[in-house]
């Protein structure tokens, strides 16, 4: 297989510190891909932009707040729509926090939103939904990461450039 040209994407699993709930967003019915489905903040990396810059931009655009990145959940490979080279993305999934849900303002990209505990989110999402393992991993990492490691990453960007 030849080397391809990939688009970059981000996923921001947002958790509010006040009550420990996760934000799930329902994609607007007007969207060309995934209309009506449930997700977290997602978006593409613009030309000349890094993953972290894209994350901050997308979170501000979609929910009107600036998050704190806690840690990277992992990488992902997916197609935005049909499985063809024009729709292929490589992404980084981040676990993020905001102080409270009260400042969130949902953009026109979404028709609805709900705040769920981890258990409620897992129960709410359809079976084998792509977001379920992300919620489970975020909960596991929050439980077992040492305090010193959490503090280190909260003070430093993940972007190495």
C-alpha positions as protocol buffer text, in pm:
chain_id: "A"
residue {
  index: 1
  type: UNK
  ca { x: 0 y: 0 z: 0 }
}
residue {
  index: 2
  type: UNK
  ca { x: 131 y: 345 z: -87 }
}
residue {
  index: 3
  type: UNK
  ca { x: 182 y: 629 z: 158 }
}
residue {
  index: 4
  type: UNK
  ca { x: -133 y: 837 z: 176 }
}
residue {
  index: 5
  type: UNK
  ca { x: -236 y: 1187 z: 263 }
}
residue {
  index: 6
  type: UNK
  ca { x: -442 y: 1193 z: 581 }
}
residue {
  index: 7
  type: UNK
  ca { x: -658 y: 1452 z: 748 }
}
residue {
  index: 8
  type: UNK
  ca { x: -611 y: 1503 z: 1120 }
}
residue {
  index: 9
  type: UNK
  ca { x: -893 y: 1496 z: 1371 }
}
residue {
  index: 10
  type: UNK
  ca { x: -947 y: 1548 z: 1740 }
}
residue {
  index: 11
  type: UNK
  ca { x: -1189 y: 1415 z: 1996 }
}
residue {
  index: 12
  type: UNK
  ca { x: -1241 y: 1595 z: 2328 }
}
residue {
  index: 13
  type: UNK
  ca { x: -1416 y: 1392 z: 2596 }
}
residue {
  index: 14
  type: UNK
  ca { x: -1528 y: 1676 z: 2823 }
}
residue {
  index: 15
  type: UNK
  ca { x: -1593 y: 1614 z: 3194 }
}
residue {
  index: 16
  type: UNK
  ca { x: -1711 y: 1880 z: 3433 }
}
residue {
  index: 17
  type: UNK
  ca { x: -1529 y: 1895 z: 3764 }
}
residue {
  index: 18
  type: UNK
  ca { x: -1827 y: 2018 z: 3966 }
}
residue {
  index: 19
  type: UNK
  ca { x: -2024 y: 1689 z: 3942 }
}
residue {
  index: 20
  type: UNK
  ca { x: -1790 y: 1457 z: 3749 }
}
residue {
  index: 21
  type: UNK
  ca { x: -2029 y: 1422 z: 3454 }
}
residue {
  index: 22
  type: UNK
  ca { x: -1943 y: 1377 z: 3087 }
}
residue {
  index: 23
  type: UNK
  ca { x: -2091 y: 1586 z: 2807 }
}
residue {
  index: 24
  type: UNK
  ca { x: -2257 y: 1402 z: 2518 }
}
residue {
  index: 25
  type: UNK
  ca { x: -2374 y: 1598 z: 2216 }
}
residue {
  index: 26
  type: UNK
  ca { x: -2629 y: 1501 z: 1952 }
}
residue {
  index: 27
  type: UNK
  ca { x: -2512 y: 1593 z: 1604 }
}
residue {
  index: 28
  type: UNK
  ca { x: -2752 y: 1826 z: 1426 }
}
residue {
  index: 29
  type: UNK
  ca { x: -2995 y: 1661 z: 1186 }
}
residue {
  index: 30
  type: UNK
  ca { x: -2860 y: 1895 z: 917 }
}
residue {
  index: 31
  type: UNK
  ca { x: -2506 y: 1744 z: 931 }
}
residue {
  index: 32
  type: UNK
  ca { x: -2385 y: 1556 z: 624 }
}
residue {
  index: 33
  type: UNK
  ca { x: -2226 y: 1272 z: 825 }
}
residue {
  index: 34
  type: UNK
  ca { x: -2361 y: 1114 z: 1143 }
}
residue {
  index: 35
  type: UNK
  ca { x: -2672 y: 1333 z: 1167 }
}
residue {
  index: 36
  type: UNK
  ca { x: -2860 y: 1267 z: 1491 }
}
residue {
  index: 37
  type: UNK
  ca { x: -2589 y: 1048 z: 1642 }
}
residue {
  index: 38
  type: UNK
  ca { x: -2435 y: 1105 z: 1984 }
}
residue {
  index: 39
  type: UNK
  ca { x: -2073 y: 1210 z: 2024 }
}
residue {
  index: 40
  type: UNK
  ca { x: -1836 y: 1425 z: 2224 }
}
residue {
  index: 41
  type: UNK
  ca { x: -1664 y: 1733 z: 2081 }
}
residue {
  index: 42
  type: UNK
  ca { x: -1497 y: 1630 z: 1756 }
}
residue {
  index: 43
  type: UNK
  ca { x: -1341 y: 1811 z: 1465 }
}
residue {
  index: 44
  type: UNK
  ca { x: -1078 y: 1827 z: 1197 }
}
residue {
  index: 45
  type: UNK
  ca { x: -734 y: 1979 z: 1228 }
}
residue {
  index: 46
  type: UNK
  ca { x: -703 y: 2280 z: 997 }
}
residue {
  index: 47
  type: UNK
  ca { x: -407 y: 2322 z: 763 }
}
residue {
  index: 48
  type: UNK
  ca { x: -111 y: 2463 z: 958 }
}
residue {
  index: 49
  type: UNK
  ca { x: -269 y: 2378 z: 1294 }
}
residue {
  index: 50
  type: UNK
  ca { x: -153 y: 2122 z: 1552 }
}
residue {
  index: 51
  type: UNK
  ca { x: -374 y: 1875 z: 1738 }
}
residue {
  index: 52
  type: UNK
  ca { x: -387 y: 2077 z: 2060 }
}
residue {
  index: 53
  type: UNK
  ca { x: -467 y: 2403 z: 1886 }
}
residue {
  index: 54
  type: UNK
  ca { x: -745 y: 2224 z: 1697 }
}
residue {
  index: 55
  type: UNK
  ca { x: -880 y: 2080 z: 2024 }
}
residue {
  index: 56
  type: UNK
  ca { x: -901 y: 2421 z: 2191 }
}
residue {
  index: 57
  type: UNK
  ca { x: -1058 y: 2577 z: 1880 }
}
residue {
  index: 58
  type: UNK
  ca { x: -1316 y: 2300 z: 1835 }
}
residue {
  index: 59
  type: UNK
  ca { x: -1419 y: 2298 z: 2202 }
}
residue {
  index: 60
  type: UNK
  ca { x: -1463 y: 2677 z: 2201 }
}
residue {
  index: 61
  type: UNK
  ca { x: -1660 y: 2660 z: 1874 }
}
residue {
  index: 62
  type: UNK
  ca { x: -1887 y: 2374 z: 1980 }
}
residue {
  index: 63
  type: UNK
  ca { x: -1951 y: 2445 z: 2350 }
}
residue {
  index: 64
  type: UNK
  ca { x: -1819 y: 2798 z: 2410 }
}
residue {
  index: 65
  type: UNK
  ca { x: -1561 y: 2723 z: 2681 }
}
residue {
  index: 66
  type: UNK
  ca { x: -1188 y: 2659 z: 2705 }
}
residue {
  index: 67
  type: UNK
  ca { x: -1104 y: 2317 z: 2853 }
}
residue {
  index: 68
  type: UNK
  ca { x: -800 y: 2188 z: 3040 }
}
residue {
  index: 69
  type: UNK
  ca { x: -641 y: 1885 z: 2883 }
}
residue {
  index: 70
  type: UNK
  ca { x: -585 y: 1612 z: 3141 }
}
residue {
  index: 71
  type: UNK
  ca { x: -433 y: 1342 z: 2923 }
}
residue {
  index: 72
  type: UNK
  ca { x: -438 y: 1175 z: 2585 }
}
residue {
  index: 73
  type: UNK
  ca { x: -678 y: 883 z: 2570 }
}
residue {
  index: 74
  type: UNK
  ca { x: -525 y: 741 z: 2254 }
}
residue {
  index: 75
  type: UNK
  ca { x: -502 y: 758 z: 1880 }
}
residue {
  index: 76
  type: UNK
  ca { x: -764 y: 661 z: 1626 }
}
residue {
  index: 77
  type: UNK
  ca { x: -803 y: 585 z: 1258 }
}
residue {
  index: 78
  type: UNK
  ca { x: -1145 y: 629 z: 1101 }
}
residue {
  index: 79
  type: UNK
  ca { x: -1340 y: 742 z: 797 }
}
residue {
  index: 80
  type: UNK
  ca { x: -1571 y: 1042 z: 808 }
}
residue {
  index: 81
  type: UNK
  ca { x: -1843 y: 881 z: 601 }
}
residue {
  index: 82
  type: UNK
  ca { x: -1765 y: 622 z: 335 }
}
residue {
  index: 83
  type: UNK
  ca { x: -1433 y: 438 z: 352 }
}
residue {
  index: 84
  type: UNK
  ca { x: -1236 y: 617 z: 83 }
}
residue {
  index: 85
  type: UNK
  ca { x: -908 y: 813 z: 89 }
}
residue {
  index: 86
  type: UNK
  ca { x: -1080 y: 1154 z: 88 }
}
residue {
  index: 87
  type: UNK
  ca { x: -1259 y: 1069 z: 413 }
}
residue {
  index: 88
  type: UNK
  ca { x: -970 y: 906 z: 598 }
}
residue {
  index: 89
  type: UNK
  ca { x: -858 y: 1063 z: 925 }
}
residue {
  index: 90
  type: UNK
  ca { x: -597 y: 998 z: 1190 }
}
residue {
  index: 91
  type: UNK
  ca { x: -703 y: 1140 z: 1523 }
}
residue {
  index: 92
  type: UNK
  ca { x: -602 y: 1195 z: 1881 }
}
residue {
  index: 93
  type: UNK
  ca { x: -855 y: 1155 z: 2160 }
}
residue {
  index: 94
  type: UNK
  ca { x: -813 y: 1376 z: 2467 }
}
residue {
  index: 95
  type: UNK
  ca { x: -968 y: 1371 z: 2814 }
}
residue {
  index: 96
  type: UNK
  ca { x: -1052 y: 1729 z: 2912 }
}
residue {
  index: 97
  type: UNK
  ca { x: -1217 y: 1908 z: 3201 }
}
residue {
  index: 98
  type: UNK
  ca { x: -1412 y: 2225 z: 3255 }
}
residue {
  index: 99
  type: UNK
  ca { x: -1502 y: 2365 z: 3598 }
}
residue {
  index: 100
  type: UNK
  ca { x: -1882 y: 2356 z: 3561 }
}
residue {
  index: 101
  type: UNK
  ca { x: -2152 y: 2277 z: 3307 }
}
residue {
  index: 102
  type: UNK
  ca { x: -2321 y: 2613 z: 3367 }
}
residue {
  index: 103
  type: UNK
  ca { x: -2099 y: 2803 z: 3121 }
}
residue {
  index: 104
  type: UNK
  ca { x: -2151 y: 2566 z: 2828 }
}
residue {
  index: 105
  type: UNK
  ca { x: -2326 y: 2710 z: 2522 }
}
residue {
  index: 106
  type: UNK
  ca { x: -2400 y: 2452 z: 2254 }
}
residue {
  index: 107
  type: UNK
  ca { x: -2345 y: 2563 z: 1893 }
}
residue {
  index: 108
  type: UNK
  ca { x: -2570 y: 2499 z: 1594 }
}
residue {
  index: 109
  type: UNK
  ca { x: -2359 y: 2189 z: 1517 }
}
residue {
  index: 110
  type: UNK
  ca { x: -2565 y: 2000 z: 1776 }
}
residue {
  index: 111
  type: UNK
  ca { x: -2938 y: 1965 z: 1838 }
}
residue {
  index: 112
  type: UNK
  ca { x: -2918 y: 1842 z: 2198 }
}
residue {
  index: 113
  type: UNK
  ca { x: -2680 y: 1769 z: 2483 }
}
residue {
  index: 114
  type: UNK
  ca { x: -2684 y: 1578 z: 2810 }
}
residue {
  index: 115
  type: UNK
  ca { x: -2451 y: 1542 z: 3106 }
}
residue {
  index: 116
  type: UNK
  ca { x: -2397 y: 1186 z: 3230 }
}
residue {
  index: 117
  type: UNK
  ca { x: -2191 y: 1005 z: 3489 }
}
residue {
  index: 118
  type: UNK
  ca { x: -1962 y: 747 z: 3330 }
}
residue {
  index: 119
  type: UNK
  ca { x: -2206 y: 465 z: 3410 }
}
residue {
  index: 120
  type: UNK
  ca { x: -2501 y: 662 z: 3273 }
}
residue {
  index: 121
  type: UNK
  ca { x: -2314 y: 748 z: 2952 }
}
residue {
  index: 122
  type: UNK
  ca { x: -2221 y: 384 z: 2893 }
}
residue {
  index: 123
  type: UNK
  ca { x: -2582 y: 277 z: 2956 }
}
residue {
  index: 124
  type: UNK
  ca { x: -2718 y: 554 z: 2729 }
}
residue {
  index: 125
  type: UNK
  ca { x: -2494 y: 493 z: 2427 }
}
residue {
  index: 126
  type: UNK
  ca { x: -2591 y: 223 z: 2176 }
}
residue {
  index: 127
  type: UNK
  ca { x: -2412 y: -112 z: 2201 }
}
residue {
  index: 128
  type: UNK
  ca { x: -2059 y: -103 z: 2051 }
}
residue {
  index: 129
  type: UNK
  ca { x: -2063 y: 279 z: 2023 }
}
residue {
  index: 130
  type: UNK
  ca { x: -1714 y: 421 z: 1957 }
}
residue {
  index: 131
  type: UNK
  ca { x: -1736 y: 653 z: 2259 }
}
residue {
  index: 132
  type: UNK
  ca { x: -1793 y: 379 z: 2519 }
}
residue {
  index: 133
  type: UNK
  ca { x: -1429 y: 260 z: 2533 }
}
residue {
  index: 134
  type: UNK
  ca { x: -1313 y: 623 z: 2559 }
}
residue {
  index: 135
  type: UNK
  ca { x: -1531 y: 683 z: 2867 }
}
residue {
  index: 136
  type: UNK
  ca { x: -1413 y: 357 z: 3025 }
}
residue {
  index: 137
  type: UNK
  ca { x: -1047 y: 439 z: 2956 }
}
residue {
  index: 138
  type: UNK
  ca { x: -1082 y: 793 z: 3094 }
}
residue {
  index: 139
  type: UNK
  ca { x: -1233 y: 659 z: 3415 }
}
residue {
  index: 140
  type: UNK
  ca { x: -958 y: 398 z: 3450 }
}
residue {
  index: 141
  type: UNK
  ca { x: -681 y: 652 z: 3389 }
}
residue {
  index: 142
  type: UNK
  ca { x: -829 y: 902 z: 3634 }
}
residue {
  index: 143
  type: UNK
  ca { x: -847 y: 631 z: 3900 }
}
residue {
  index: 144
  type: UNK
  ca { x: -491 y: 498 z: 3863 }
}
residue {
  index: 145
  type: UNK
  ca { x: -271 y: 785 z: 3751 }
}
residue {
  index: 146
  type: UNK
  ca { x: -50 y: 918 z: 4033 }
}
residue {
  index: 147
  type: UNK
  ca { x: -121 y: 1274 z: 4145 }
}
residue {
  index: 148
  type: UNK
  ca { x: 228 y: 1386 z: 4041 }
}
residue {
  index: 149
  type: UNK
  ca { x: 170 y: 1267 z: 3686 }
}
residue {
  index: 150
  type: UNK
  ca { x: -170 y: 1440 z: 3667 }
}
residue {
  index: 151
  type: UNK
  ca { x: -20 y: 1766 z: 3788 }
}
residue {
  index: 152
  type: UNK
  ca { x: 272 y: 1737 z: 3545 }
}
residue {
  index: 153
  type: UNK
  ca { x: 45 y: 1706 z: 3243 }
}
residue {
  index: 154
  type: UNK
  ca { x: -195 y: 1977 z: 3357 }
}
residue {
  index: 155
  type: UNK
  ca { x: 100 y: 2222 z: 3361 }
}
residue {
  index: 156
  type: UNK
  ca { x: 252 y: 2123 z: 3025 }
}
residue {
  index: 157
  type: UNK
  ca { x: 115 y: 2091 z: 2674 }
}
residue {
  index: 158
  type: UNK
  ca { x: 115 y: 1753 z: 2504 }
}
residue {
  index: 159
  type: UNK
  ca { x: 223 y: 1913 z: 2176 }
}
residue {
  index: 160
  type: UNK
  ca { x: 598 y: 1850 z: 2144 }
}
residue {
  index: 161
  type: UNK
  ca { x: 660 y: 2098 z: 1863 }
}
